[in-house]
């Protein structure tokens, strides 16, 4: 049976007066299914080409903040027993991003019927966001693309609501991991794409993460880092991927690599560990 849904498009509006914008994500809400979820992109290549003064890292941070908060709301809605739904997705997005003149704004809502909200969300993202991506961007996958592979089994086991952002602070550097849980020490999940257009980028990215963890490790806070790896699809990049992993194995923190074909098993393992910790804590 098909049920009604509403959706909104997240837009990057560079100049409010001119009204120029680029679509960067979709939020879909189906109240009868207690479904609220979002898919965003943090790629800013198109933004930089159209608007030369875009602050890329700030854009990434804000979009990730919105994504995490929408996911948190979705988890809460799914668990509420006495659920009194609003009919408008904009009522929910306004809790995360108030309506104002900022560069990121949600569009007027659209409507439809669906028998699979998750699939419809993917279709809307493809229609309103992905189809306008530059062809050069499609030669590689972003970290967010890889995260979606792991996110689905996390959602199926209702793990996202048990995770929280946490900032690891070094002497001269800090980094906030969005999906963490604590069992004596903090356990952080980080999706990293190595499905890139050029093999040189794989090694550069691995070295960047080695440098980050070295800078975080001198802060003295122990943590375990789960690297959720997006593997390269092109055979010619496989040797560079092996080099990249060898580089990251030098990271001074406790770490573990999980590749995409292990996403389901990892989610099940994580669920078991979190449940075990929760039971131990209660007793």
Backbone bond lengths (Angstrom), bond angles and torsions (degrees), N, CA, C in turn:
res aa  C-N    CA-C-N  psi(-1)  N-CA   C-N-CA  omega(-1)  CA-C   N-CA-C  phi
1 X - - - 1.459 - - 1.530 109.68 -
2 X 1.300 115.40 133.95 1.461 119.69 -179.67 1.523 110.35 -84.23
3 X 1.320 114.92 141.20 1.458 121.44 -179.60 1.524 109.55 -121.58
4 X 1.335 117.82 155.80 1.470 120.09 -178.72 1.525 112.09 -76.32
5 X 1.313 115.52 149.90 1.458 121.10 173.76 1.521 109.13 -141.78
6 X 1.307 115.76 159.31 1.461 121.55 170.47 1.523 107.35 -124.08
7 X 1.309 116.69 152.82 1.457 120.44 178.72 1.513 110.19 -143.62
8 X 1.308 115.10 160.84 1.457 121.05 176.43 1.516 108.83 -140.62
9 X 1.315 116.23 151.41 1.464 122.72 -179.90 1.525 108.69 -103.66
10 X 1.337 116.38 128.32 1.461 120.05 173.54 1.528 108.17 -81.88
11 X 1.313 115.00 126.69 1.464 120.55 -177.30 1.525 111.08 -117.75
12 X 1.319 115.48 142.17 1.455 120.33 168.34 1.523 106.55 -93.43
13 X 1.336 116.03 112.04 1.465 121.94 -178.66 1.524 107.52 -104.79
14 X 1.315 115.35 106.27 1.468 119.42 -174.63 1.522 111.64 -73.27
15 X 1.298 116.58 -40.23 1.466 121.53 -178.22 1.522 108.08 -134.05
16 X 1.317 116.08 110.93 1.466 120.48 -176.94 1.525 111.14 -61.75
17 X 1.318 116.84 -35.99 1.462 120.19 -177.77 1.526 111.96 -68.50
18 X 1.326 116.71 -43.54 1.469 119.68 -179.56 1.521 111.92 -78.03
19 X 1.332 116.41 -25.08 1.461 120.24 178.76 1.514 113.88 79.14
20 X 1.335 118.68 9.91 1.468 121.07 178.40 1.526 109.98 -69.98
21 X 1.323 116.82 134.83 1.459 119.43 179.85 1.521 110.97 -150.35
22 X 1.341 114.99 163.21 1.460 123.67 173.71 1.522 107.79 -130.71
23 X 1.324 117.11 134.11 1.466 121.45 178.11 1.526 110.32 -73.87
24 X 1.340 116.03 132.36 1.469 119.27 -178.56 1.529 113.23 -127.51
25 X 1.336 117.63 2.77 1.462 117.14 178.29 1.510 113.75 176.93
26 X 1.339 114.97 170.62 1.463 123.20 -178.16 1.531 109.48 -133.22
27 X 1.326 116.58 138.55 1.471 122.18 169.54 1.525 107.09 -119.99
28 X 1.331 116.72 129.62 1.462 121.19 179.97 1.523 109.73 -122.24
29 X 1.335 115.38 138.20 1.462 121.91 -176.81 1.530 109.26 -134.29
30 X 1.340 115.33 121.15 1.463 121.82 176.54 1.527 107.86 -122.68
31 X 1.342 118.18 94.82 1.471 120.98 -171.57 1.528 114.37 -59.35
32 X 1.328 118.52 -37.74 1.468 120.12 -178.40 1.521 112.10 -66.14
33 X 1.325 116.92 -25.84 1.460 121.34 178.22 1.531 111.66 -96.28
34 X 1.342 116.48 1.48 1.466 121.59 -174.30 1.526 110.27 51.86
35 X 1.320 115.37 43.32 1.463 121.34 -175.29 1.519 110.16 -112.56
36 X 1.314 116.14 124.21 1.461 122.93 171.62 1.518 107.39 -141.00
37 X 1.322 116.79 121.13 1.460 119.63 -179.72 1.519 109.32 -154.62
38 X 1.316 114.91 168.10 1.464 120.11 -176.12 1.513 110.69 -145.90
39 X 1.309 115.16 153.14 1.462 122.41 172.08 1.524 107.52 -133.10
40 X 1.327 115.99 120.96 1.459 121.53 -179.48 1.525 109.77 -125.38
41 X 1.305 115.74 161.34 1.453 121.42 170.42 1.518 108.55 -114.89
42 X 1.337 116.31 143.05 1.466 119.78 173.69 1.522 111.23 -108.83
43 X 1.333 116.38 10.29 1.467 119.36 174.70 1.524 108.69 -68.79
44 X 1.298 115.55 131.62 1.466 117.08 179.60 1.529 112.28 -121.86
45 X 1.337 116.17 21.05 1.464 119.57 177.52 1.521 112.06 -60.81
46 X 1.346 115.74 -46.56 1.476 119.55 179.00 1.519 110.89 -64.78
47 X 1.338 116.83 -37.90 1.459 120.09 179.62 1.522 110.60 -62.82
48 X 1.349 115.80 -43.84 1.459 120.30 -178.13 1.524 111.71 -65.34
49 X 1.336 116.33 -34.01 1.468 119.52 -179.77 1.526 111.48 -71.58
50 X 1.341 115.89 -34.43 1.461 119.42 -179.60 1.522 112.38 -86.06
51 X 1.348 115.38 -35.20 1.460 120.28 -176.13 1.533 107.72 -131.57
52 X 1.321 116.98 104.76 1.465 121.42 -169.26 1.521 114.02 -66.72
53 X 1.334 118.52 -21.23 1.468 120.21 -175.38 1.522 113.09 -100.88
54 X 1.330 117.58 22.87 1.459 120.88 177.33 1.529 110.02 -66.02
55 X 1.345 115.81 134.43 1.467 121.32 176.19 1.526 107.46 -92.58
56 X 1.324 114.93 94.35 1.462 121.36 -170.75 1.513 114.61 -59.27
57 X 1.335 117.81 -47.10 1.467 119.92 -175.88 1.519 110.94 -67.94
58 X 1.317 117.32 -37.46 1.472 120.28 176.67 1.527 110.10 -63.51
59 X 1.332 116.29 -42.29 1.465 120.78 177.64 1.526 110.23 -58.54
60 X 1.330 117.78 -46.55 1.461 121.79 178.98 1.526 111.07 -57.95
61 X 1.318 116.74 -47.17 1.461 121.24 -175.96 1.525 111.50 -62.66
62 X 1.329 116.46 -43.40 1.460 119.93 -178.13 1.527 111.01 -67.45
63 X 1.331 116.79 -43.16 1.469 120.10 179.73 1.523 110.67 -63.76
64 X 1.319 117.19 -41.01 1.466 120.05 177.89 1.526 111.34 -64.47
65 X 1.332 116.38 -36.76 1.469 120.65 177.15 1.536 110.24 -63.08
66 X 1.329 116.32 -44.86 1.465 120.27 179.73 1.521 110.08 -63.73
67 X 1.336 117.16 -44.56 1.467 121.77 179.58 1.529 110.70 -57.21
68 X 1.337 116.57 -49.21 1.465 120.55 -177.64 1.525 111.39 -62.15
69 X 1.320 117.14 -38.92 1.465 119.99 -178.60 1.527 112.71 -72.52
70 X 1.332 116.88 -36.80 1.466 119.62 175.25 1.529 109.77 -64.06
71 X 1.336 117.08 -43.33 1.465 120.90 178.68 1.524 110.96 -61.13
72 X 1.321 116.30 -40.21 1.471 120.42 179.54 1.527 110.73 -64.49
73 X 1.333 116.50 -43.55 1.466 119.73 176.18 1.526 111.10 -60.62
74 X 1.336 116.17 -42.41 1.456 120.53 -179.97 1.519 112.10 -60.79
75 X 1.332 116.59 -40.81 1.461 120.99 177.51 1.531 110.45 -62.89
76 X 1.324 117.04 -42.95 1.466 120.63 -178.86 1.521 111.07 -65.49
77 X 1.329 116.78 -43.25 1.462 120.54 -179.34 1.527 111.49 -61.42
78 X 1.340 115.08 -39.12 1.456 120.01 -177.73 1.530 111.62 -66.21
79 X 1.343 116.32 -31.81 1.462 120.54 -174.73 1.528 113.37 -90.33
80 X 1.331 118.05 -19.80 1.463 120.42 -175.90 1.513 111.14 -63.76
81 X 1.341 115.48 130.21 1.467 120.81 178.76 1.524 110.30 -79.51
82 X 1.320 115.56 -49.34 1.460 119.89 177.62 1.521 107.67 -94.09
83 X 1.313 114.20 89.31 1.462 120.27 -172.13 1.526 109.94 -98.74
84 X 1.322 116.61 114.15 1.456 121.69 178.37 1.525 107.44 -110.67
85 X 1.305 116.41 90.64 1.460 119.32 -170.71 1.519 114.55 -76.41
86 X 1.316 115.55 145.52 1.445 120.99 163.30 1.526 106.30 -81.85
87 X 1.289 117.58 159.07 1.466 120.13 178.79 1.520 112.63 -95.80
88 X 1.320 116.67 -4.24 1.469 120.24 -173.33 1.522 111.62 -115.66
89 X 1.323 116.33 128.47 1.463 120.75 175.59 1.527 110.58 -64.59
90 X 1.341 117.44 -28.99 1.463 120.48 -178.32 1.522 112.44 -68.85
91 X 1.331 117.55 -25.55 1.467 119.97 174.18 1.521 110.59 -63.73
92 X 1.331 115.85 -33.70 1.459 121.05 -178.62 1.524 112.10 -82.05
93 X 1.322 117.38 -41.54 1.472 119.54 179.98 1.525 111.52 -68.44
94 X 1.344 117.15 -27.23 1.470 120.20 179.62 1.525 111.42 -66.44
95 X 1.340 116.95 -21.76 1.464 120.00 177.28 1.525 111.02 -71.87
96 X 1.331 115.77 -23.20 1.463 121.20 -178.83 1.523 111.07 -99.36
97 X 1.326 115.51 -44.61 1.464 121.32 -177.19 1.528 108.54 -130.91
98 X 1.333 117.71 94.15 1.463 120.70 -179.83 1.522 111.96 -58.20
99 X 1.307 115.90 150.02 1.470 121.30 179.36 1.523 108.94 -71.52
100 X 1.327 116.25 116.49 1.466 121.17 178.70 1.527 108.50 -155.29
101 X 1.314 116.82 -160.39 1.471 120.76 -177.69 1.522 112.45 -100.64
102 X 1.333 118.10 24.58 1.457 120.36 179.97 1.526 110.39 -72.68
103 X 1.322 116.52 170.30 1.465 120.61 -175.57 1.529 112.86 -73.59
104 X 1.328 117.97 -23.98 1.461 121.31 176.41 1.514 109.26 -102.29
105 X 1.327 115.89 121.58 1.457 121.38 -176.34 1.527 110.21 -140.21
106 X 1.328 115.51 147.26 1.453 120.16 175.52 1.533 109.93 -90.84
107 X 1.328 114.95 141.10 1.455 121.74 -179.00 1.532 110.99 -74.98
108 X 1.341 118.40 166.25 1.471 119.67 167.86 1.526 109.15 -55.67
109 X 1.317 116.52 148.21 1.458 118.98 -173.32 1.525 112.63 -75.80
110 X 1.332 114.18 150.92 1.450 122.08 172.84 1.520 109.00 -110.75
111 X 1.328 116.28 167.97 1.462 121.22 -174.01 1.524 110.42 -132.51
112 X 1.339 115.58 159.51 1.447 120.27 175.70 1.510 111.56 -176.91
113 X 1.341 115.19 -178.00 1.461 122.51 176.00 1.523 108.50 -123.22
114 X 1.324 116.71 144.16 1.465 120.49 -178.19 1.518 110.92 -149.68
115 X 1.325 115.76 152.70 1.459 120.58 170.62 1.525 110.35 -110.95
116 X 1.355 115.60 4.33 1.462 121.05 178.69 1.533 108.44 -153.03
117 X 1.347 117.86 88.76 1.471 120.53 -175.83 1.521 114.00 -57.78
118 X 1.339 117.66 -38.91 1.469 120.34 -178.60 1.527 110.95 -64.00
119 X 1.331 116.58 -43.43 1.459 120.78 179.29 1.521 110.77 -66.57
120 X 1.327 116.07 -39.57 1.465 120.05 179.06 1.524 110.81 -64.47
121 X 1.332 117.07 -37.34 1.462 120.93 176.69 1.525 110.22 -60.09
122 X 1.329 116.95 -44.55 1.462 121.21 178.91 1.530 110.65 -62.63
123 X 1.332 116.50 -41.21 1.465 120.41 -179.10 1.528 111.01 -65.76
124 X 1.326 116.60 -41.51 1.466 120.38 179.45 1.525 110.93 -66.37
125 X 1.342 115.81 -37.97 1.462 119.51 177.73 1.531 109.94 -63.06
126 X 1.324 116.02 -43.35 1.457 119.97 178.07 1.520 112.11 -62.29
127 X 1.330 115.71 -39.25 1.467 120.70 -176.55 1.523 112.70 -73.19
128 X 1.338 117.29 -43.79 1.457 120.41 -171.77 1.530 114.43 -97.53
129 X 1.333 117.42 -20.37 1.467 119.25 -175.31 1.524 111.69 -119.80
130 X 1.334 116.62 -59.85 1.460 120.68 -169.39 1.523 113.55 -65.44
131 X 1.315 117.18 -34.32 1.462 119.36 -176.45 1.525 112.32 -65.90
132 X 1.328 117.01 -18.09 1.459 120.34 -178.84 1.531 113.19 -98.05
133 X 1.350 115.71 0.53 1.463 118.68 179.33 1.526 110.17 -66.72
134 X 1.312 115.35 148.45 1.463 119.57 176.43 1.526 109.62 -63.21
135 X 1.328 117.49 144.93 1.459 120.91 179.15 1.520 111.56 -58.71
136 X 1.324 117.19 -35.46 1.455 119.41 -179.28 1.516 111.18 -64.43
137 X 1.359 117.36 -30.85 1.453 120.33 179.22 1.520 111.15 -69.27
138 X 1.312 117.23 -27.01 1.455 120.93 -176.43 1.528 112.65 -78.69
139 X 1.332 116.38 -5.40 1.454 118.42 177.29 1.522 111.16 -78.19
140 X 1.315 117.41 -5.69 1.459 120.68 178.11 1.521 109.59 -144.83
141 X 1.338 114.85 164.61 1.462 120.14 176.95 1.521 109.80 -108.58
142 X 1.322 116.23 144.11 1.453 120.87 178.86 1.525 110.18 -84.54
143 X 1.330 116.14 170.36 1.455 120.76 174.85 1.530 110.73 -59.55
144 X 1.330 115.96 -35.63 1.466 119.96 179.63 1.528 111.47 -66.73
145 X 1.332 116.95 -35.42 1.473 120.49 176.23 1.526 110.19 -61.66
146 X 1.325 116.05 -41.92 1.469 120.84 179.74 1.523 110.10 -69.51
147 X 1.327 116.80 -40.23 1.469 120.22 179.49 1.521 111.20 -57.53
148 X 1.326 117.14 -36.43 1.469 119.79 -178.61 1.529 111.54 -63.45
149 X 1.341 117.23 -29.82 1.467 120.65 177.30 1.531 110.08 -64.39
150 X 1.332 116.27 -41.64 1.463 121.33 -178.54 1.529 111.67 -82.96
151 X 1.317 115.67 -29.28 1.463 120.36 -176.38 1.524 112.16 -61.99
152 X 1.327 117.22 -39.13 1.464 120.23 -176.28 1.523 112.86 -59.54
153 X 1.364 120.00 -51.97 1.468 118.21 177.27 1.526 112.94 -65.69
154 X 1.328 118.29 -27.53 1.467 121.00 174.20 1.528 109.71 -63.97
155 X 1.340 115.42 -45.32 1.455 119.94 -179.58 1.524 111.26 -64.19
156 X 1.319 117.17 -42.76 1.466 120.98 -179.01 1.521 111.96 -59.57
157 X 1.323 116.58 -29.31 1.471 121.17 -179.70 1.523 111.65 -101.60
158 X 1.326 116.73 7.80 1.464 123.83 177.25 1.530 112.01 55.22
159 X 1.306 115.28 47.20 1.458 120.95 -178.47 1.530 112.76 -90.96
160 X 1.331 117.50 -27.90 1.457 120.16 -173.96 1.515 111.90 -60.43
161 X 1.339 116.73 -37.50 1.460 120.47 -179.47 1.516 113.22 -68.51
162 X 1.331 117.06 -14.03 1.466 121.10 179.49 1.526 111.63 -98.78
163 X 1.329 115.48 5.22 1.458 120.30 178.82 1.514 110.14 -112.71
164 X 1.299 115.09 157.03 1.464 120.37 -177.17 1.527 109.29 -144.48
165 X 1.326 118.70 153.55 1.467 119.26 173.60 1.528 110.45 -66.66
166 X 1.310 116.30 147.59 1.472 121.08 176.04 1.518 108.70 -148.12
167 X 1.310 115.34 136.21 1.464 120.77 -179.67 1.525 110.35 -101.44
168 X 1.314 115.57 123.06 1.460 121.69 172.58 1.526 107.23 -91.65
169 X 1.324 116.18 129.42 1.469 120.75 -173.71 1.521 110.58 -116.63
170 X 1.321 116.53 121.23 1.451 122.45 172.17 1.516 110.12 -95.72
171 X 1.329 117.19 -174.96 1.465 120.34 -179.16 1.526 111.53 -68.83
172 X 1.328 116.24 -34.44 1.466 119.37 -176.35 1.526 113.28 -128.65
173 X 1.329 116.90 9.14 1.466 119.84 -175.01 1.522 109.10 -156.86
174 X 1.320 116.57 145.47 1.462 120.90 173.78 1.519 110.11 -138.09
175 X 1.321 115.27 153.25 1.464 120.15 -179.15 1.517 108.52 -144.51
176 X 1.336 116.20 132.54 1.462 120.13 177.93 1.525 109.58 -97.31
177 X 1.325 115.71 122.55 1.451 122.37 173.84 1.531 107.76 -94.58
178 X 1.328 116.88 131.95 1.465 120.85 -170.68 1.523 113.95 -80.07
179 X 1.326 117.73 -28.94 1.467 120.09 -172.19 1.527 109.49 -124.73
180 X 1.334 114.81 92.58 1.457 121.04 -174.43 1.527 111.00 -129.67
181 X 1.311 115.86 156.64 1.457 121.53 169.40 1.523 107.46 -145.93
182 X 1.348 115.65 158.16 1.459 119.32 -172.13 1.519 111.36 -117.64
183 X 1.309 114.90 131.27 1.459 123.17 174.41 1.525 106.35 -142.35
184 X 1.340 115.48 81.58 1.461 120.19 -171.58 1.513 110.88 80.61
185 X 1.326 116.68 -59.08 1.470 122.42 173.08 1.526 108.19 -119.72
186 X 1.315 115.83 167.61 1.454 119.98 177.09 1.524 110.77 -78.61
187 X 1.330 115.36 136.59 1.463 122.90 174.57 1.530 106.79 -111.94
188 X 1.314 116.29 120.76 1.470 121.45 -175.43 1.520 110.89 -116.23
189 X 1.345 115.88 137.87 1.463 122.39 176.64 1.526 109.26 -107.56
190 X 1.313 116.47 130.19 1.467 121.05 -179.65 1.522 109.84 -136.96
191 X 1.337 115.88 118.33 1.466 120.60 178.07 1.526 109.62 -83.49
192 X 1.329 115.86 129.51 1.464 121.83 -178.16 1.525 109.04 -130.56
193 X 1.323 116.99 122.99 1.455 120.51 178.34 1.522 111.11 -89.85
194 X 1.331 114.92 127.03 1.460 121.13 170.40 1.526 109.96 -114.88
195 X 1.329 115.63 17.53 1.461 121.16 174.30 1.522 107.20 -94.42
196 X 1.327 115.53 76.40 1.456 122.55 -170.11 1.528 111.46 -114.14
197 X 1.311 114.51 166.35 1.461 120.12 -173.56 1.525 112.94 -71.55
198 X 1.323 117.44 -29.61 1.465 121.15 -175.18 1.519 108.78 -133.08
199 X 1.326 117.77 134.96 1.465 121.98 -177.15 1.532 112.20 -61.67
200 X 1.330 117.59 -26.52 1.467 120.70 177.98 1.523 110.76 -60.42
201 X 1.342 115.97 -36.03 1.453 120.09 -177.93 1.529 111.55 -65.64
202 X 1.327 117.82 -30.55 1.465 120.84 -179.24 1.524 110.36 -62.28
203 X 1.326 116.24 -48.30 1.463 120.78 -178.76 1.529 110.20 -67.73
204 X 1.331 116.99 -39.36 1.467 120.42 178.29 1.530 110.64 -61.50
205 X 1.321 116.31 -41.37 1.458 120.46 -178.34 1.528 110.65 -67.42
206 X 1.317 116.45 -40.10 1.464 120.65 178.18 1.527 110.53 -63.36
207 X 1.325 117.46 -43.36 1.458 121.26 178.25 1.528 111.15 -63.39
208 X 1.332 116.29 -36.05 1.460 120.26 178.69 1.529 110.45 -63.16
209 X 1.340 116.90 -42.45 1.455 120.11 179.44 1.526 111.88 -71.21
210 X 1.314 117.35 -33.85 1.457 119.89 174.56 1.529 109.44 -61.02
211 X 1.324 115.91 -45.13 1.465 120.11 179.01 1.527 112.16 -63.05
212 X 1.325 116.42 -41.26 1.476 119.64 179.39 1.515 111.18 -60.50
213 X 1.339 116.72 -47.75 1.459 119.04 -175.94 1.523 112.04 -69.39
214 X 1.313 117.36 -31.94 1.475 120.03 174.69 1.526 109.46 -62.14
215 X 1.331 116.51 -42.56 1.464 121.00 -179.63 1.533 111.70 -70.24
216 X 1.322 117.51 -29.92 1.465 120.38 179.19 1.528 111.41 -79.82
217 X 1.320 116.26 -33.00 1.468 120.47 -174.55 1.524 112.41 -66.05
218 X 1.337 117.87 -26.60 1.464 118.65 -177.14 1.525 112.65 -77.05
219 X 1.353 116.83 -1.10 1.460 119.54 176.64 1.514 112.91 -79.83
220 X 1.324 116.82 -15.04 1.458 120.40 175.21 1.507 115.60 90.88
221 X 1.360 118.65 -7.54 1.464 120.01 -179.82 1.533 109.43 -88.04
222 X 1.328 118.30 117.69 1.465 119.80 178.68 1.529 111.17 -71.78
223 X 1.308 116.96 142.88 1.465 121.25 176.99 1.521 108.87 -156.17
224 X 1.324 115.42 157.55 1.466 120.46 174.87 1.519 108.24 -112.88
225 X 1.316 115.40 133.58 1.463 121.26 -176.90 1.525 110.01 -112.76
226 X 1.321 115.40 119.61 1.463 121.38 173.95 1.525 107.60 -95.02
227 X 1.311 116.69 113.30 1.456 122.12 179.46 1.525 108.34 -91.95
228 X 1.334 116.31 109.71 1.462 121.96 -178.60 1.527 107.10 -90.77
229 X 1.313 116.25 101.92 1.460 121.24 -165.76 1.532 113.57 -95.21
230 X 1.327 114.79 129.96 1.457 121.23 170.37 1.518 108.64 -90.25
231 X 1.310 117.05 115.80 1.474 120.62 -174.29 1.522 111.03 -82.93
232 X 1.332 117.28 148.51 1.473 120.33 178.88 1.521 111.45 -67.61
233 X 1.316 116.63 138.45 1.461 120.98 179.93 1.532 111.97 -83.35
234 X 1.331 116.19 -26.35 1.461 119.35 -178.27 1.529 110.41 -85.82
235 X 1.319 115.37 130.87 1.465 121.63 -177.37 1.531 111.55 -58.46
236 X 1.317 117.50 -33.57 1.467 121.10 -176.53 1.523 112.59 -66.83
237 X 1.345 117.01 -15.69 1.464 119.90 -179.95 1.527 112.63 -96.96
238 X 1.328 118.54 -2.48 1.462 121.33 -174.10 1.532 112.44 -64.04
239 X 1.323 117.48 -39.82 1.468 119.38 -179.74 1.531 110.89 -66.48
240 X 1.328 116.68 -37.69 1.465 120.25 177.55 1.529 110.37 -66.14
241 X 1.343 116.83 -33.57 1.461 121.52 178.01 1.533 110.57 -64.92
242 X 1.313 116.85 -40.57 1.464 120.96 177.10 1.533 110.04 -62.89
243 X 1.336 116.72 -43.13 1.466 120.42 177.34 1.533 110.41 -61.76
244 X 1.322 115.55 -41.00 1.469 119.90 -179.33 1.523 110.74 -61.27
245 X 1.335 116.70 -44.24 1.464 119.89 179.24 1.530 111.03 -66.07
246 X 1.319 116.95 -38.00 1.467 119.92 177.65 1.527 110.91 -61.62
247 X 1.317 115.72 -39.74 1.470 120.21 177.48 1.525 110.26 -63.48
248 X 1.343 116.53 -46.87 1.467 119.84 -176.35 1.527 112.37 -70.53
249 X 1.312 117.83 -21.98 1.465 119.94 175.93 1.532 111.11 -65.87
250 X 1.324 116.90 -12.72 1.469 120.54 176.74 1.530 111.73 -84.58
251 X 1.339 117.64 -0.81 1.462 120.50 -179.58 1.529 109.29 -59.95
252 X 1.328 118.08 133.55 1.463 121.02 -174.55 1.531 115.13 -75.72
253 X 1.326 117.94 -5.93 1.463 120.40 178.10 1.531 109.98 -93.69
254 X 1.318 115.95 161.35 1.460 121.12 172.18 1.520 107.76 -63.23
255 X 1.325 118.54 128.47 1.457 119.66 -174.94 1.521 110.90 -148.27
256 X 1.326 113.99 160.05 1.468 121.22 178.44 1.518 108.51 -147.45
257 X 1.340 117.09 139.12 1.458 121.71 178.84 1.526 109.40 -100.42
258 X 1.319 116.63 132.25 1.459 121.96 174.27 1.517 107.56 -126.54
259 X 1.320 116.54 120.40 1.465 120.39 179.03 1.529 110.20 -91.41
260 X 1.312 116.13 168.08 1.466 121.13 -169.84 1.525 113.83 -59.16
261 X 1.321 117.16 -35.84 1.462 118.54 -178.90 1.535 112.14 -71.00
262 X 1.317 116.19 -7.38 1.461 120.06 176.73 1.517 113.18 -106.30
263 X 1.338 117.04 13.28 1.470 121.04 -175.22 1.530 112.38 -61.63
264 X 1.331 116.96 -44.97 1.465 120.60 -178.80 1.528 111.00 -63.97
265 X 1.324 117.56 -47.71 1.462 121.33 -179.44 1.525 111.27 -63.39
266 X 1.328 116.24 -38.63 1.461 119.45 179.38 1.526 110.86 -65.54
267 X 1.326 117.09 -42.88 1.467 120.69 179.24 1.528 110.69 -61.61
268 X 1.328 115.78 -41.00 1.469 119.54 179.10 1.529 110.48 -66.00
269 X 1.327 117.35 -41.74 1.459 121.64 177.29 1.529 111.04 -62.24
270 X 1.324 115.64 -43.44 1.454 120.96 -179.32 1.530 110.61 -63.37
271 X 1.321 116.12 -42.44 1.458 120.52 178.29 1.525 110.48 -59.22
272 X 1.335 116.49 -44.63 1.463 121.39 179.34 1.522 111.46 -61.79
273 X 1.334 116.68 -43.41 1.459 120.96 -178.58 1.528 111.49 -66.10
274 X 1.337 116.81 -42.13 1.465 120.68 -179.48 1.527 110.06 -67.25
275 X 1.341 117.29 -42.65 1.463 120.50 178.44 1.523 110.79 -63.58
276 X 1.323 116.88 -40.67 1.461 121.51 179.16 1.527 110.21 -62.25
277 X 1.342 115.88 -43.52 1.461 120.67 179.97 1.529 110.91 -65.74
278 X 1.351 116.13 -41.00 1.459 120.16 -179.62 1.521 110.57 -63.89
279 X 1.321 117.40 -43.71 1.456 121.74 179.13 1.522 111.12 -62.93
280 X 1.320 116.59 -43.94 1.469 121.40 179.45 1.531 110.97 -62.76
281 X 1.342 116.27 -40.70 1.443 120.91 -179.72 1.524 111.38 -64.45
282 X 1.355 116.19 -42.30 1.463 120.89 -178.92 1.530 110.43 -63.04
283 X 1.355 116.43 -42.90 1.454 120.58 -178.92 1.522 110.80 -76.93
